[in-house]
């Protein structure tokens, strides 16, 4: 694979950009999937009001361009050597803009944003939802189709685009006017970047991003054609080569996202797992079921700002330096609690503080909470899908914490593999783009490119790891679950 220029053969490469919640990263990959050049920049989050989380679209575009140019320069290559560009983006963050001018009507509204929480709550409690639930239960009783059972229990979430978009239509008159006059564009980050990259000629998205919005039917597959952009968690799943049914990927970054490959059929959940299109390549569609916890990295960064530690790399050692958390429990719910609890009004909290509590106890309690939420999601996934887990792979910045990884393995009773490189969303987008242009030809070829993993094996109380935690963690888990319940519905109006 290469290109000829001035009589000389030059190597070709894949360029991949991951637009995350806190940073934009670009890598240049060679044929062996090795990183030849990189560049990154921070994403500036805006908090105009309590519960509102936004990003400036123009700043995001400038950041995107800067990391692309920086990575190419860092690799010491020319742009004509790039075979394809893969883009991975955070999901369910959206804006609207003027099709004629390309000018946004408002900032990107982040997936973390809580401005529609009251609207979500009112709809979930509405007579309409009760009627829908009742009708679906009757249909399920007649047909025994699990999809109808899932519909009888469905609840809306602030992470879905739906109600944040309703909020926009209520508060921005210029958006409603643009819709009436036919020049309003709506899109997630991938759509905005494609629009800018094609100078307004292309307004599109792909299945993986569309299926994450809450306004796309993953069962009927009735939205856009496939294109090279890819949603971040689906990209990470592809980068981890979780191609087989029962493969599980856990990304621990700003939030935790746990996905299982469910094969050719979407999973109908009754506990809050979300059915997603993983990827569509040719005629093949692969589905995932996903559970998430929104505040994994957020909680750790918050603790760093409070000067509980200076370097994130210290936290694992700090946690291991004490035998337990001294009875302290931390509830990581700055953005509410997601599946299986599904409570947007929950608060973050420390409970069980006492005069003997030290920074090390607080840090251990925070890291334990990450593993405890992992266990909740994992048990929900096992119970809901009834799919045997074939392998578990992790990525994301928080996965570099050995304490979290070992405790997660202990609580799962399963081996967990951690790749040497944690930025799987970027690699997954590169893999999809590379397959599209023939840079790589098969998925088996991609599996062979994976570097050696670190492995965490469960330290079980008995010789057979059944998935139940060691006896020492049973009372700690029970205390944490009690703290969790007391943090729920905290922000409900009296």
Secondary structure, DSSP 8 states (H G I E B T S, - for coil): -EEEETTEEEE-EEEEEEE-SSEEEEEEE-TTS-EEEEEEEE---B-SSTT--EE-HHHHHHHHHHHHHHHHHHHT--GGGEEEEEEEE-SS-EEEEETTT--BSS-EE-TT--TTHHHHHHHHTSHHHHHHHHHHHHHHHHH--HHHHHHTT----TTSHHHHHHHHHHH-HHHHHHHHHT-EEEEEHHHHHHHHHTTTS-----HHHHTTSSSS-TTTT-S----SEEEHHHHHHHHTT--STTEEEEEESSSEEEEEEEETS----SSS-EEEEEEEETTEEEEEEEEEETTHHHHHHHHHHTTS-S-GGGHHHHHHTSSS-TT-EEE--TT-B-TTT-BTT---EEES--TT--HHHHHHHHHHHHHHHHHHHHHHHHHHH-----EEEEESGGGG-HHHHHHHHHHHTS-EEEES---HHHHHHHHHHHHHHTSS--HHHHHHT---EEEE----SSSS--S---HHHHHHHHHHHHHHHHHTTTTS--
